[in-house]
Amino acid sequence: MLDMGLLIGLVLVTIVIAEAIGIRPVPITDSITITILPLVFAVLITMILGIPVWRKGILRRIYSRRNVGFSGAFLIIIMLPLMARYGADVAPRLGEIVSIGWVFLLQELGNLGTVLLGLPIALLLGLRRHAIGSTLGLGREGELAYISEKYSLNSDPGRGVLSMYLMGTLFGALFFSFFAPVLLGLGLDVRALAIASGMGSASMMTAASSTLAAQTPDLQDTIVSYAAASQLLTSFIGTYTMVFLAVPLQRFLYNLLMRGKDRLPAGGAIPAAPSSASPASPAAEAAPASAATLFAARRYATFAAVLLLSVALVLFTQQMKLWVNPESTPLTALTIGGLATLWLFAMIGIVIGDLMTLSRVPVLRDFPVLGWVSLTSLAGCLAWGGFVDAIGAVDFLSLTTPILAFAGVSVADRMVDLSRTSWKVAITAVFVFIGTYVGSALLAQFGLSVSG
């Protein structure tokens, strides 16, 4: 209990420091300015303090195995109020989003940029079959599952996808918080960049869209709603895009570029049992062991308590932001109501997600809880506009800083693994990130220009 109190204390101190630093614009050129948000400072602080060689005294207790495990296992739960906020942001603009829905579908093809740009670079660096796992996508849960089934995680493709998973977990959010404003400075439409931000990773989407919103505050609501809608769509069809488009494209390019030195069979490798070395995703770590415990009251009580901690930290962050900048979103009774609404929508989304795991329809069974919470919030806000007003009283960026503080703690034990990751995979990861974001943004920009 004391260690947990120390962890919460560290998060509170991190929030104070991050919000005191505030939003810092960094000019790169006359037309490009990178905006560094408090969420970036939060994740950097907790990541740096978690480096194993520095864990002495009180830091050793803060970064105990239990605390790091808690941060990793419950990071998704801590993130759910933010997902509920995304649903509320979509609701007022649902008609506008539906009217250009084909643009959101079109930009999904941009995710093939991980293969088109990343694979040639990986092969040029000499990665060979490691490139199969490291360029199939951003290395999130969908790619992990596919590579695990087709090759096993002890194979070269398996090690490739594990390395990409590690790079994305440690640095994905940081990369996109810097890269998104660079593309904005180069002249891409901020709406196209917002749509491209829904790339399948909640933390990366949040980093990209938050930075864009900070640079163009007059379009914040549009940016957040477009990013959230794109993220929901990616959650629904991302797996199918990978299996039916990315995998065949990757196989074709691999065989073409290798010129007979190695060849991937049309059907892929023989399926193998998943390796016990697979790093469980936060969702998997927080998942129940059996159907009997799925709907256990104690389990929901734990989730309710973690969500309460999450919204309390948001309230603290918003107050800190208000002290630093009196012109920021004020704290009112409506703010408390908004936080309570976010808590409620998150709990309902968790229950719906649990119920859907019993479904025989794969797209429903595998749909992430993040998506169910967003859809729950969307439905509630469409049913009654009062929810939109209440949630709107919660400062958007205040929802992000506590999440990234816990994220930094959650990856503390993986910093050692980073030293074992080939520099070739690190370079490949950069091009994979660039490929998916630029590809999606360019397609979205084309779609928006056609639609007028």
C-alpha positions as a printed NumPy array, in Angstrom:
array([[  0.   ,   0.   ,   0.   ],
       [  2.875,   2.368,   0.827],
       [  4.531,   1.657,  -2.519],
       [  1.279,   2.449,  -4.317],
       [  1.024,   5.703,  -2.383],
       [  4.554,   6.581,  -3.449],
       [  3.642,   5.843,  -7.094],
       [  0.649,   8.174,  -6.922],
       [  2.86 ,  10.75 ,  -5.229],
       [  5.346,  10.535,  -8.1  ],
       [  2.531,  11.01 , -10.633],
       [  1.275,  14.074,  -8.731],
       [  4.76 ,  15.608,  -8.601],
       [  5.244,  14.831, -12.289],
       [  1.953,  16.553, -13.131],
       [  2.988,  19.623, -11.133],
       [  6.348,  19.852, -12.923],
       [  4.904,  19.152, -16.375],
       [  2.103,  21.688, -16.021],
       [  4.467,  24.262, -14.511],
       [  6.652,  23.954, -17.611],
       [  3.475,  24.263, -19.684],
       [  3.172,  24.3  , -23.453],
       [  6.478,  25.204, -25.07 ],
       [  6.707,  26.132, -28.77 ],
       [ 10.065,  25.33 , -30.339],
       [ 10.689,  27.022, -33.728],
       [ 12.507,  24.741, -36.173],
       [ 12.275,  26.921, -39.272],
       [ 10.299,  30.018, -40.205],
       [  7.321,  27.827, -41.131],
       [  7.728,  24.863, -38.777],
       [  7.195,  25.076, -35.038],
       [  7.062,  22.059, -32.744],
       [  4.782,  22.457, -29.742],
       [  5.943,  20.441, -26.741],
       [  2.994,  19.638, -24.485],
       [  3.003,  18.807, -20.766],
       [  2.219,  15.186, -21.669],
       [  5.66 ,  14.941, -23.33 ],
       [  7.395,  16.248, -20.214],
       [  5.339,  13.84 , -18.093],
       [  6.372,  10.718, -19.992],
       [  9.997,  11.843, -20.201],
       [ 10.213,  12.486, -16.456],
       [  8.791,   9.103, -15.432],
       [ 10.788,   7.235, -18.089],
       [ 14.086,   8.845, -17.108],
       [ 13.539,   8.336, -13.385],
       [ 12.724,   4.686, -14.116],
       [ 16.1  ,   3.864, -15.696],
       [ 17.243,   0.85 , -13.63 ],
       [ 20.7  ,   2.216, -12.815],
       [ 19.1  ,   5.191, -11.046],
       [ 16.608,   3.216,  -8.978],
       [ 17.986,   3.742,  -5.526],
       [ 16.361,   4.661,  -2.263],
       [ 12.791,   5.859,  -2.689],
       [ 12.898,   5.426,  -6.464],
       [ 13.466,   1.717,  -5.985],
       [ 10.203,   1.516,  -4.058],
       [  8.329,   3.708,  -6.514],
       [  9.498,   1.594,  -9.459],
       [  8.927,  -1.697,  -7.696],
       [  7.877,  -4.684,  -9.766],
       [  4.344,  -4.328,  -8.398],
       [  4.015,  -0.638,  -9.286],
       [  5.462,  -1.065, -12.772],
       [  3.15 ,  -4.037, -13.279],
       [  0.151,  -2.035, -12.074],
       [  0.953,   0.83 , -14.452],
       [  1.228,  -1.534, -17.391],
       [ -1.791,  -3.681, -16.573],
       [ -4.151,  -0.81 , -15.826],
       [ -2.879,   1.82 , -18.251],
       [ -5.806,   1.101, -20.564],
       [ -8.265,   1.53 , -17.69 ],
       [ -6.623,   4.823, -16.714],
       [ -6.965,   5.887, -20.357],
       [-10.706,   5.16 , -20.622],
       [-11.968,   8.611, -19.504],
       [ -9.983,  10.083, -22.404],
       [-11.628,   7.586, -24.768],
       [-15.017,   8.649, -23.439],
       [-14.053,  12.261, -24.127],
       [-13.305,  11.329, -27.738],
       [-16.804,   9.889, -28.107],
       [-18.287,  13.116, -26.79 ],
       [-16.221,  15.146, -29.25 ],
       [-17.464,  13.068, -32.186],
       [-21.167,  13.438, -31.314],
       [-21.675,  17.12 , -32.296],
       [-19.883,  16.548, -35.623],
       [-21.21 ,  13.128, -36.497],
       [-23.169,  14.425, -39.507],
       [-20.1  ,  16.21 , -40.858],
       [-17.958,  13.096, -40.358],
       [-20.496,  10.823, -42.032],
       [-20.729,  13.194, -45.01 ],
       [-17.028,  12.63 , -45.747],
       [-16.915,   9.072, -44.439],
       [-15.272,   7.82 , -47.627],
       [-12.268,  10.006, -46.841],
       [-11.798,   8.147, -43.562],
       [-11.999,   4.853, -45.436],
       [ -9.555,   6.046, -48.078],
       [ -6.932,   7.112, -45.569],
       [ -6.948,   3.594, -44.101],
       [ -4.96 ,   2.591, -47.179],
       [ -2.24 ,   4.915, -45.933],
       [ -1.414,   2.349, -43.274],
       [  0.178,   0.342, -46.085],
       [  2.928,   2.956, -45.921],
       [  4.564,   0.853, -43.202],
       [  5.254,  -1.755, -45.897],
       [  5.892,   0.548, -48.848],
       [  8.442,   2.7  , -47.017],
       [  9.583,   0.534, -44.121],
       [ 10.226,  -2.773, -45.898],
       [ 12.725,  -1.475, -48.508],
       [ 14.618,   0.381, -45.773],
       [ 14.675,  -2.696, -43.524],
       [ 15.967,  -4.931, -46.321],
       [ 18.538,  -2.325, -47.321],
       [ 19.805,  -2.409, -43.725],
       [ 20.079,  -6.202, -43.941],
       [ 17.241,  -7.214, -41.611],
       [ 15.951,  -9.981, -43.912],
       [ 13.063, -11.863, -42.251],
       [ 13.15 ,  -9.611, -39.205],
       [ 11.662,  -7.076, -41.612],
       [  8.477,  -9.133, -41.947],
       [  7.527,  -8.499, -38.343],
       [  8.941,  -5.005, -38.027],
       [  7.216,  -3.476, -41.074],
       [  3.79 ,  -5.134, -41.161],
       [  2.34 ,  -2.304, -39.091],
       [  3.034,  -0.235, -36.012],
       [  3.688,  -3.399, -34.026],
       [  0.532,  -3.209, -31.949],
       [ -1.558,  -6.119, -30.714],
       [ -2.979,  -7.035, -34.116],
       [  0.451,  -7.47 , -35.689],
       [  1.689,  -9.355, -32.619],
       [ -1.191, -11.805, -32.872],
       [ -0.772, -12.375, -36.616],
       [  3.009, -12.88 , -36.519],
       [  2.661, -15.112, -33.458],
       [  0.196, -17.36 , -35.291],
       [  2.038, -17.51 , -38.613],
       [  5.664, -17.631, -37.517],
       [  5.822, -17.82 , -33.671],
       [  7.434, -15.08 , -31.642],
       [ 10.7  , -17.024, -31.369],
       [ 11.254, -16.699, -35.126],
       [ 13.007, -13.841, -36.93 ],
       [  9.65 , -12.211, -37.887],
       [  8.577, -12.675, -34.267],
       [ 11.64 , -10.916, -32.945],
       [ 11.047,  -8.178, -35.495],
       [  7.482,  -7.505, -34.359],
       [  8.519,  -7.644, -30.688],
       [ 11.203,  -5.04 , -31.351],
       [  8.68 ,  -2.826, -33.143],
       [  6.244,  -3.289, -30.261],
       [  8.962,  -2.145, -27.879],
       [  9.907,   0.876, -30.   ],
       [  6.274,   1.926, -30.374],
       [  5.567,   1.516, -26.675],
       [  8.609,   3.499, -25.59 ],
       [  8.796,   6.202, -28.224],
       [  5.687,   6.128, -30.431],
       [  3.819,   8.874, -28.602],
       [  6.93 ,  11.043, -28.383],
       [  7.659,  10.643, -32.089],
       [  4.202,  11.665, -33.259],
       [  4.011,  14.591, -30.855],
       [  7.034,  16.012, -32.687],
       [  6.299,  14.762, -36.207],
       [  2.679,  15.934, -36.537],
       [  3.495,  19.658, -36.269],
       [  6.351,  19.205, -38.749],
       [  3.87 ,  18.013, -41.376],
       [  1.534,  20.847, -40.419],
       [  4.364,  23.318, -40.994],
       [  5.038,  21.757, -44.387],
       [  1.545,  22.747, -45.478],
       [ -0.64 ,  19.666, -44.962],
       [ -4.241,  20.333, -43.967],
       [ -4.657,  20.014, -40.208],
       [ -7.895,  18.072, -40.789],
       [ -6.026,  15.535, -42.914],
       [ -3.4  ,  15.178, -40.197],
       [ -6.154,  14.734, -37.608],
       [ -7.725,  11.937, -39.656],
       [ -4.307,  10.312, -40.099],
       [ -3.776,  10.406, -36.332],
       [ -6.245,   7.551, -35.833],
       [ -3.578,   4.942, -36.551],
       [ -4.704,   2.209, -34.154],
       [ -2.655,   3.193, -31.107],
       [ -4.515,   5.262, -28.524],
       [ -1.352,   6.821, -27.089],
       [  0.069,   7.726, -30.498],
       [ -3.273,   9.126, -31.642],
       [ -3.547,  11.203, -28.471],
       [ -0.017,  12.588, -28.849],
       [ -0.499,  13.559, -32.49 ],
       [ -3.981,  15.051, -32.159],
       [ -3.157,  16.877, -28.905],
       [ -0.143,  18.567, -30.469],
       [ -2.169,  19.585, -33.52 ],
       [ -4.954,  20.917, -31.284],
       [ -2.449,  22.964, -29.288],
       [ -1.073,  24.564, -32.46 ],
       [ -4.504,  25.343, -33.928],
       [ -6.723,  25.857, -30.865],
       [ -9.571,  27.305, -32.937],
       [ -9.921,  23.884, -34.609],
       [ -9.388,  21.783, -31.488],
       [-12.878,  20.249, -31.495],
       [-12.642,  19.336, -35.184],
       [ -9.168,  17.82 , -34.767],
       [-10.137,  15.709, -31.778],
       [-13.396,  14.498, -33.315],
       [-11.763,  13.578, -36.649],
       [ -8.935,  11.735, -34.906],
       [-11.374,   9.859, -32.67 ],
       [-13.605,   8.85 , -35.587],
       [-10.582,   7.626, -37.539],
       [ -9.343,   5.679, -34.516],
       [-12.707,   3.937, -34.169],
       [-12.702,   3.006, -37.843],
       [ -9.161,   1.642, -37.591],
       [-10.201,  -0.432, -34.58 ],
       [-13.002,  -1.97 , -36.654],
       [-11.225,  -2.67 , -39.95 ],
       [ -7.523,  -2.421, -39.136],
       [ -7.096,  -6.197, -38.828],
       [ -8.765,  -6.781, -42.194],
       [ -6.592,  -4.12 , -43.835],
       [ -3.542,  -5.902, -42.459],
       [ -4.577,  -9.437, -43.452],
       [ -6.069,  -8.769, -46.892],
       [ -3.906,  -5.864, -48.087],
       [ -0.708,  -5.397, -46.054],
       [  0.27 ,  -9.078, -45.871],
       [ -0.048,  -9.795, -49.649],
       [  1.669,  -6.492, -50.486],
       [  4.499,  -7.252, -48.081],
       [  4.94 , -10.768, -49.478],
       [  5.058,  -9.455, -53.048],
       [  7.588,  -6.719, -52.263],
       [  9.743,  -9.015, -50.144],
       [ 10.008, -11.625, -52.89 ],
       [ 10.62 ,  -8.916, -55.489],
       [ 13.331,  -7.107, -53.549],
       [ 15.094, -10.257, -52.354],
       [ 15.447, -11.445, -55.992],
       [ 15.483, -15.138, -55.186],
       [ 17.823, -14.931, -52.17 ],
       [ 14.839, -15.744, -49.967],
       [ 11.19 , -16.282, -50.72 ],
       [  8.008, -16.136, -48.676],
       [  5.456, -18.845, -49.572],
       [  2.004, -17.676, -50.611],
       [  0.376, -19.185, -47.57 ],
       [  2.869, -17.864, -45.059],
       [  4.724, -20.024, -42.555],
       [  3.289, -23.021, -40.747],
       [  1.226, -21.79 , -37.782],
       [  2.969, -22.226, -34.468],
       [  1.862, -21.981, -30.884],
       [  2.379, -18.535, -29.34 ],
       [  5.606, -18.195, -27.424],
       [  5.57 , -17.698, -23.693],
       [  8.053, -14.903, -24.304],
       [  5.371, -12.75 , -25.865],
       [  4.959,  -9.429, -24.04 ],
       [  1.315,  -9.281, -23.06 ],
       [ -0.463,  -6.128, -24.011],
       [ -1.933,  -4.021, -21.2  ],
       [ -5.353,  -5.341, -22.137],
       [ -4.167,  -8.906, -21.87 ],
       [ -2.475,  -8.254, -18.55 ],
       [ -5.674,  -6.805, -17.12 ],
       [ -7.868,  -9.515, -18.636],
       [ -9.614, -12.046, -16.416],
       [ -8.373, -15.614, -16.237],
       [-11.712, -17.259, -16.996],
       [-15.35 , -16.585, -17.826],
       [-16.234, -17.229, -14.19 ],
       [-14.2  , -14.227, -13.061],
       [-15.173, -12.024, -15.989],
       [-18.214, -10.531, -14.262],
       [-16.921, -10.779, -10.699],
       [-17.949,  -7.886,  -8.457],
       [-14.403,  -7.561,  -7.097],
       [-13.031,  -7.112, -10.599],
       [-15.464,  -4.301, -11.384],
       [-14.762,  -2.721,  -8.009],
       [-11.068,  -2.612,  -8.936],
       [-11.829,  -1.024, -12.29 ],
       [-14.157,   1.491, -10.632],
       [-11.423,   2.455,  -8.156],
       [ -8.775,   2.85 , -10.876],
       [-11.165,   4.978, -12.94 ],
       [-11.868,   7.101,  -9.87 ],
       [ -8.121,   7.602,  -9.458],
       [ -7.89 ,   8.57 , -13.127],
       [-10.607,  11.249, -13.023],
       [ -9.259,  12.559,  -9.706],
       [ -5.857,  13.058, -11.323],
       [ -7.544,  14.834, -14.234],
       [ -9.237,  17.176, -11.756],
       [ -5.88 ,  17.832, -10.065],
       [ -4.221,  18.473, -13.439],
       [ -6.916,  20.913, -14.519],
       [ -6.499,  22.818, -11.258],
       [ -2.721,  22.934, -11.73 ],
       [ -3.191,  24.197, -15.289],
       [ -5.545,  26.88 , -13.993],
       [ -2.993,  28.058, -11.429],
       [ -0.314,  28.312, -14.127],
       [ -2.64 ,  29.898, -16.695],
       [ -5.759,  31.58 , -15.257],
       [ -7.217,  31.766, -18.78 ],
       [ -7.391,  27.99 , -19.149],
       [-10.592,  25.966, -18.708],
       [-12.118,  26.917, -15.325],
       [-13.214,  24.447, -12.675],
       [-16.974,  24.541, -12.132],
       [-19.715,  22.26 , -10.92 ],
       [-20.185,  21.29 , -14.568],
       [-16.583,  20.035, -14.596],
       [-17.335,  17.667, -11.715],
       [-20.411,  16.484, -13.579],
       [-18.319,  15.956, -16.71 ],
       [-15.766,  13.852, -14.844],
       [-18.557,  11.783, -13.293],
       [-20.014,  11.273, -16.776],
       [-16.659,  10.143, -18.138],
       [-16.35 ,   7.687, -15.237],
       [-19.857,   6.347, -15.909],
       [-19.349,   5.93 , -19.658],
       [-16.042,   4.157, -19.015],
       [-17.669,   1.666, -16.642],
       [-20.524,   0.992, -19.045],
       [-18.04 ,   0.505, -21.876],
       [-16.103,  -2.035, -19.802],
       [-19.267,  -4.048, -19.148],
       [-20.259,  -3.952, -22.821],
       [-16.749,  -5.027, -23.803],
       [-16.972,  -7.979, -21.418],
       [-20.338,  -8.984, -22.832],
       [-19.008,  -8.792, -26.381],
       [-16.189, -11.218, -25.563],
       [-18.93 , -13.859, -25.397],
       [-20.03 , -13.066, -28.953],
       [-19.35 , -15.484, -31.806],
       [-18.888, -12.579, -34.23 ],
       [-15.105, -11.969, -34.471],
       [-15.321,  -8.231, -35.195],
       [-17.414,  -7.764, -32.033],
       [-15.45 , -10.191, -29.891],
       [-12.091,  -8.639, -30.773],
       [-13.157,  -4.983, -30.734],
       [-11.098,  -3.238, -28.01 ],
       [-12.611,  -1.864, -24.83 ],
       [-11.265,   1.566, -25.833],
       [-13.643,   1.468, -28.784],
       [-16.641,   0.337, -26.728],
       [-16.118,   3.202, -24.295],
       [-15.959,   5.712, -27.156],
       [-19.113,   4.282, -28.722],
       [-20.895,   4.315, -25.358],
       [-20.   ,   7.968, -24.907],
       [-21.01 ,   8.751, -28.489],
       [-24.416,   7.12 , -28.008],
       [-24.994,   8.86 , -24.687],
       [-24.047,  12.276, -26.056],
       [-26.284,  11.799, -29.099],
       [-29.144,  10.903, -26.77 ],
       [-28.727,  13.993, -24.554],
       [-26.741,  17.119, -25.336],
       [-26.271,  17.826, -21.635],
       [-23.545,  15.178, -21.552],
       [-21.645,  17.082, -24.254],
       [-21.821,  20.305, -22.248],
       [-20.64 ,  18.605, -19.059],
       [-17.761,  16.742, -20.698],
       [-16.798,  19.904, -22.565],
       [-16.122,  21.544, -19.199],
       [-13.266,  19.053, -18.663],
       [-10.021,  20.404, -20.125],
       [ -8.899,  18.107, -22.951],
       [ -5.139,  18.295, -22.341],
       [ -5.661,  17.701, -18.605],
       [ -6.898,  14.242, -19.552],
       [ -3.613,  13.383, -21.241],
       [ -0.885,  14.332, -18.744],
       [ -1.703,  11.731, -16.026],
       [ -1.972,   8.98 , -18.667],
       [  1.491,   9.655, -20.066],
       [  2.935,   9.847, -16.547],
       [  1.72 ,   6.289, -15.879],
       [  2.864,   5.263, -19.364],
       [  6.414,   6.283, -18.503],
       [  6.316,   4.133, -15.382],
       [  4.807,   1.192, -17.272],
       [  7.778,   0.923, -19.669],
       [ 10.451,   1.278, -16.974],
       [ 11.426,  -2.397, -17.039],
       [ 11.612,  -2.397, -20.846],
       [ 14.352,   0.213, -21.011],
       [ 16.923,  -2.568, -20.538],
       [ 15.381,  -4.481, -23.458],
       [ 15.91 ,  -1.408, -25.626],
       [ 19.671,  -1.913, -25.437],
       [ 19.176,  -5.36 , -26.98 ],
       [ 17.15 ,  -3.992, -29.883],
       [ 19.175,  -3.65 , -33.042],
       [ 19.853,  -0.118, -34.223],
       [ 18.621,  -1.357, -37.587],
       [ 15.162,  -1.962, -36.117],
       [ 15.225,   1.5  , -34.531],
       [ 15.915,   3.105, -37.919],
       [ 13.244,   0.917, -39.517],
       [ 10.765,   1.998, -36.843],
       [ 11.244,   5.655, -37.776],
       [ 10.411,   4.934, -41.414],
       [  7.476,   2.737, -40.422],
       [  6.066,   5.582, -38.316],
       [  6.645,   8.072, -41.12 ],
       [  5.186,   5.737, -43.74 ],
       [  1.854,   5.154, -42.054],
       [  1.317,   8.766, -40.973],
       [  2.406,  10.478, -44.179],
       [  0.577,   7.935, -46.334],
       [ -2.682,   8.35 , -44.442],
       [ -2.347,  12.141, -44.317],
       [ -1.738,  12.46 , -48.064],
       [ -4.723,  10.257, -48.902],
       [ -6.899,  12.183, -46.44 ],
       [ -5.728,  15.474, -47.94 ],
       [ -6.613,  14.224, -51.415],
       [-10.032,  13.098, -50.222],
       [-10.765,  16.398, -48.505],
       [ -9.745,  18.368, -51.592],
       [-12.027,  16.248, -53.8  ],
       [-14.937,  16.58 , -51.378],
       [-14.416,  20.319, -51.197]])
